[in-house]
Every structure is written in structure tokens, then in C-alpha cells.
């Protein structure tokens, strides 16, 4: 059974290690080191499962793991990204066809390019005929809904995919879709994912009050808590392949 209390307390079990993680998290690109460190708190990498924060060591290895996790997340999110791009392209093409030549005369477009007409003037023509865009927007809704669903699925399965890679030390294991889905679509994992998501949202809301670096602190703390939880449930589901 996942020890939620222990996972929530873990980032605060060692102030020095927490501060190091926060500092590294603020620096772009270098923050992949802190991401790799958060993965190590799962107890599935080089560090065994523990209620305490692991040591900061082998930063090169942590960087690689953090970068790999980002690549894995991007690959799983790619279908949703492609759907969104296709939807935006469809909408743009359709709206141009709807407004160009009728609502917006070709002469107006040429004047805009020449700098003789302002963007505000063209925007006014479009706003006066806003209703013409409704068919396109309505037809776009299912595409956007599909994109949202795919993005949610990606966010749901990515932690398991990342831990598959971390525990096996093989990048290809992150894309063993059969194993990932078998572990992901279980009530145990779903429960942990919901709890981790809620805790992360609460942590982000509280730390957003910290100027400038609040988001970076929240990302590190939230990742440590989440992957501590995910590591426990992953071990429980290890037999599912």
C-alpha cells in the first residue's frame, strides 16, 4: 500500500538537499538534473526506496535521466500535439476561405501589406461578421476535444513509461505500450495518479505565492512527491507485463 504521508514529507526530510534541488530547478536546461533526481526518489533507479531524500551525486547520470523523461513525455504527447496543429491549420484555412474576397476584399489585403490599411481596420471587418466563423468553430470542437483527451491520456501514462525506462535502464522499455497500458489502467495506479495530481496542484497553488521562482520550486517538490508515490505503486504492479 502506498504511504502517501511519507511521500508528502520526503522533500522536506532534508533541508540542504531540498535547497540544492530548488536552486538547480531554477536554471533552464540544468534543471534536467533536478528532474533526474526526482526520478531517483522513486527508488527504482540507482537509489533504493527510502523515506529520505537520496544523495546528490552522479549529476551527469541525473541529467541524462531527466532529459530522457522529457523526451518520453514529448513522444507520448505527440499525437495530441499533431491533432491540435491539424485543428488549428484546418480552422485557419477555413476562416481565410470564409472571409477572404467577400468580407475582406483583396484590395484591402493588398493595402494592409503596403501599410496603407491598419490591422485594426481588418479586425473590425471580421468582428462585424463574426457569425460567419461559427460553422468552422463548431466543426473544430470535436478535433480539440480529441486533442484534450489524447493529452490527458499522455499525462496519465507517462509516469509509468518513465519508470519502465528507469527500472530497466533501457530507453526502449518506455515505449513498450503493452506493459505501460497494463500497469497504467489499474485502479491502484489510477488512485495514486489522482492523489499525486491533487497534491501537485495544491503545492503549485501555495508556492505560486513565492515571487519569480515559485513555479520552479513547485515543480521540484511536486515531482519528488509524485515519483515517490509512483515508485511505490510501480513496485506493486511490477508483475504486470
Steps between C-alpha positions, in 0.01 A plus 500: 500500500632844405612709797367839395606675820860389460507612136364845587755544779798375297602831330516663844699219667832671419507880467845510337405256224173681446678835460744348249207363300323835503811688382561254216131505401515874436773470234375412148644181346700435817163431665496160326739401781232571759248308288732199496542535875123499548484176300760349733271564798274229355749238619512339156831640379841478666357596839292256704155599624521715812303751703797735469630704209785328311849649477582753229756305297578398142340815362583394145287190543222708654512740204466213251206353690327837524549566130381150412182547705424822311549324167271217612234749606527684168465180296187397689356851461585513128166358375313772693737769368445381142123505547514856636724614213271334245197665663658845498609455139151391399340794681745754353451372145123490537476849651724650232275345237190633678612861541743557216359657185154564647515652847862607445550617139828413330572871469486532879755221541735666252457830686582326826821356354591842362437658837212711375243313710533417871449160663228660712300581187516140381414373849195725501378344174540153651329592829204646314454165329598274791204268445656372176765324709247295699484199262878472503523535878228240554671254268828566684356403840523118451861532382596704806315257726695211350823693558411561865416132553828389340694749713333372818582141405861602437526670839343193662732235355827697482606436864470123447688526170779699668526253788506209253810662351651583840454154652625311194773751403379457142354802321301276265303358794329837537325425170393146582140611460354169612689504833430870553126463444472189719658683792325831435141389463463354847306635794815509715687721258196715422454572871865595546495715184197692626653554844834608347322740265294657780805538726701654216222749426480600867880534527507709181221725627678561831847553354370725224494767771882496496616766251688394185620156611175364643420292192847342496479412869155350449622293205785348702301437818202367304722267294669354808165436667340358186784267401531376858135395474535367145807299599308320773203411281734399216664242725158366595409466132837363389354161413279651229686471169 
